[in-house]
Each structure stands twice: as structure tokens, then as C-alpha cells.
Amino acid sequence: MNRLYGLYAITPEVPRPMPSLATQVEQAIAGGARLIQYRNKGGDRAARLRTARSLLAVCRAAAVPLVINDDPELAARIGADGVHLGQDDPDPREARNRLGPGAIIGVSCYNRLERALRAQAIGADYVAFGRFFPSATKPLAVPATPKLLRQARRLLAIPLVAIGGITPENGHLPIVAGADMVAAVEAVFGQPDIRAAAAAFDALFDSVGTLKNTISVNRHA
């Protein structure tokens, strides 16, 4: 199975105090999260290092990759599986040189297909588009559409991630349009039962996959 498929759980900037963030991530993985991103743009660097290491231990135990948002140096220091980069972050080629050929390098492409094409050309392992719906995490993020995903699916060979306000109730739209993964923050870590929230996304991928298979069979009948 493609390891870049399914729920991509991104930790909140300000996680709930209890249980620990490591325990929250453990619950998300138990519910079906296939990729974890540690996102913390501010705060004490030593604290970020401790937290990143604790998350890596959880992810290693579950054989789920951990990527670090924006910070190739932190990813290299703890031996994380990769890094996710935005438009103001280091060039993906620099991250690749720092982290090695096996690292997962993801790139935010917002609503810009040309940025995604370039990211693929210089070695990105996945690209992320969004926001697709109103987002509490990034309310001012540029909007993206399912049409963009359909275009990207025709032109790109690497996995596509959809992000921004995605829930189990609306997530079928980007998945049907071509997303390999849907990324969620509040829809997972902001819910009372994190494991159940992640499991709802996991079930969503199963149901959409069944639908796609049925459509494919009917087309070729």
C-alpha cells in the first residue's frame, strides 16, 4: 500500500494540555492516521525538540512516518522521516540534500498548479493544495477547488494532499477529485475522541475507494 494515502494528521499549534501531545498522536494513529506532521512555528526550541522526539517515538512504534513542518534542521536532528515546506521555507532541493534521498519532502502549493509542477520536477514526494473549505486553522488561506485537483491528477505522478476545513462529512469531495490524502488539524485533534475522529476519516477512504471501484467496473462492463 502506498504509505502516502489516507489521513494526514497535523498537530495543532496550541494542543490541548491533557493528555500529552504524544498521547494524542498515538490516538490519531490508532484511529487510522497514515502520516503525522508536527507543526509548531513558535515557542521554545528546546521544548520543540523534546516534543518532536516524543512524537517520533510514537510514530516509530506504529511504523507511521513523521514529518516536521518548515524545519529541515529539526527533522535532521531527530531523524524524522521528512519535512513539509511552504513558500517561505527552504528550497526542497536543500531539504533533500540535508535529509537524504529517502526523506519525505512535501510542498504546499495553495491553489497554484504551476508551483506543484515545479515541486515535482525538483524532487518533492507530495504536494498539498488548499484550503478547500472554511478553515479555523487558516481562515485567510487562499481557496482551492476540486477542479484544481482533477487537473493536478492528470498532470502529476506524485501523491496529492488536500487541506483546509476538511471533515469526514465533506472529505469525499477532494478524494473523488483526486486527493491521495486529506490533511486535518481541528477535525482530528480538536475533537473529544481523537481516535474516533481519525477512524471516521479512515472509513471515508474505504467508502470512497469502494465507490471508485464500482464506477470503474460499470464503465468497463
C-alpha positions in Angstrom: 0.0 0.0 0.0 1.2 3.5 -0.8 2.3 4.9 2.5 1.2 8.4 1.3 -2.5 7.5 1.3 -5.3 8.2 3.8 -5.5 10.6 6.7 -2.6 13.1 7.2 -2.9 14.3 10.8 -1.3 17.7 11.5 -0.7 18.7 15.1 -2.3 22.0 16.3 -0.1 25.0 17.2 -1.7 25.0 20.6 -2.6 21.5 21.6 -5.0 20.7 24.4 -3.0 20.4 27.7 -4.1 16.9 28.6 -3.3 14.2 27.5 0.1 14.9 26.2 0.5 15.6 22.5 2.4 12.3 22.1 -0.7 10.5 23.5 -3.0 12.5 21.2 -0.9 11.5 18.2 -0.9 7.9 19.4 -4.7 8.1 19.5 -4.9 9.5 16.0 -2.7 6.7 14.7 -4.8 4.1 16.5 -7.8 5.6 14.6 -6.1 5.2 11.2 -3.8 8.3 10.6 -1.2 7.3 8.0 1.1 10.3 8.2 1.8 12.7 11.1 3.1 16.3 10.8 4.5 18.1 13.8 3.6 21.8 13.3 4.9 24.3 15.8 6.2 27.5 14.3 7.0 29.3 17.5 7.8 28.5 21.1 11.0 27.5 22.8 13.3 25.5 20.6 14.3 23.1 23.3 10.7 22.3 24.1 10.0 21.8 20.3 13.0 19.4 20.2 11.6 17.4 23.2 8.1 17.3 21.7 9.4 16.2 18.3 11.4 13.4 19.8 8.4 12.2 21.8 6.2 12.2 18.7 8.9 10.4 16.7 9.0 7.6 19.3 5.2 7.2 19.0 5.4 7.2 15.2 8.3 4.7 15.1 6.4 2.3 17.4 3.5 2.4 15.0 5.5 2.4 11.7 3.9 5.7 10.7 6.1 8.4 9.2 6.6 11.7 11.0 7.4 14.9 9.1 8.3 18.3 10.6 6.7 21.5 9.4 9.1 24.1 8.0 12.2 23.0 9.8 14.7 20.7 8.0 17.3 21.2 10.7 14.9 19.9 13.4 13.9 17.0 11.2 17.6 16.1 10.6 18.4 16.4 14.3 15.8 13.9 15.5 16.0 11.7 12.4 12.4 12.4 11.3 11.0 10.9 8.1 10.8 14.2 6.3 9.7 17.8 6.2 6.8 19.9 4.9 7.7 23.2 3.2 5.8 26.3 2.4 6.5 29.2 0.1 8.8 31.0 2.6 10.7 27.9 3.6 14.0 26.4 2.3 14.0 25.1 -1.3 13.0 21.4 -1.5 16.4 20.6 -3.0 18.2 22.0 0.0 15.9 19.9 2.3 16.7 16.8 0.2 20.4 17.4 0.5 20.1 17.8 4.2 17.8 14.9 4.9 18.8 12.4 2.3 17.3 10.5 -0.7 14.8 8.5 1.4 13.2 11.5 3.2 9.6 12.6 2.5 9.6 16.1 1.1 6.2 17.7 0.9 5.4 21.2 -0.5 2.5 23.5 0.0 1.1 24.7 -3.4 -2.0 26.5 -2.2 -4.1 26.9 -5.4 -1.1 27.1 -7.8 -0.7 24.2 -10.2 2.5 25.6 -11.7 4.1 25.5 -8.2 3.1 21.9 -7.9 4.6 21.0 -11.3 7.9 22.7 -10.3 7.9 20.9 -6.9 7.5 17.6 -8.7 10.3 18.4 -11.1 12.8 19.2 -8.4 12.0 16.1 -6.3 9.1 16.6 -4.0 7.4 13.4 -2.8 3.9 15.0 -2.5 2.2 18.4 -3.0 -0.6 19.9 -0.9 -3.4 22.1 -2.2 -5.9 24.1 -0.2 -7.9 25.4 1.5 -10.9 23.6 0.2 -13.4 24.7 2.9 -13.5 27.4 5.5 -10.7 26.7 8.0 -10.4 27.6 11.6 -6.7 26.9 11.5 -6.0 29.2 8.4 -9.1 31.3 7.8 -7.3 33.6 5.3 -5.8 30.9 3.2 -6.5 31.0 -0.5 -9.3 28.8 -1.7 -8.8 25.8 -3.9 -11.3 23.7 -5.8 -11.9 20.1 -6.8 -11.3 21.2 -10.4 -7.7 22.0 -9.4 -7.3 18.6 -8.0 -8.6 17.0 -11.1 -6.2 19.0 -13.3 -3.3 18.1 -10.9 -4.2 14.4 -11.0 -3.9 14.4 -14.8 -0.5 16.2 -14.8 1.3 14.9 -11.7 2.6 11.5 -10.8 3.2 12.2 -7.1 0.6 12.0 -4.3 -1.8 14.9 -3.8 -2.8 16.2 -0.4 -6.0 18.3 0.2 -6.1 20.5 3.2 -8.3 23.2 4.7 -11.5 22.7 6.6 -11.8 19.0 5.6 -14.0 16.8 7.7 -15.4 13.3 7.4 -18.6 14.9 6.1 -17.1 16.8 3.2 -13.8 14.9 2.6 -15.3 12.7 -0.1 -15.2 15.7 -2.5 -11.4 16.2 -2.6 -10.8 12.4 -2.5 -13.1 11.8 -5.5 -11.4 14.7 -7.3 -8.0 13.0 -6.9 -6.6 13.6 -3.5 -4.5 10.7 -2.1 -4.5 12.1 1.4 -6.6 14.6 3.3 -4.9 16.7 6.0 -6.7 17.7 9.1 -5.9 19.6 12.3 -9.1 20.5 14.2 -11.2 17.7 12.7 -8.9 15.3 14.4 -7.1 16.9 17.4 -10.0 19.3 18.2 -12.5 16.5 18.7 -13.4 15.0 22.1 -12.5 11.5 20.9 -9.4 11.8 18.7 -9.3 8.1 17.8 -12.9 8.0 16.7 -12.3 11.2 14.7 -9.4 9.6 12.8 -11.3 6.4 12.3 -14.1 8.4 10.6 -11.6 9.6 8.0 -10.3 6.1 7.6 -13.8 4.8 6.9 -14.3 7.7 4.5 -11.3 6.5 2.3 -12.7 2.9 2.4 -16.1 4.1 1.2 -14.8 6.3 -1.5 -12.5 3.6 -2.7 -15.4 1.2 -3.0 -17.4 3.8 -4.9 -14.5 4.4 -7.3 -14.1 0.7 -7.9 -17.8 0.3 -8.6 -17.7 3.2 -11.1 -14.7 1.7 -12.8 -16.3 -1.7 -13.2 -19.5 -0.2 -14.5 -17.6 1.9 -17.1 -15.9 -1.2 -18.4 -18.9 -3.6 -18.2 
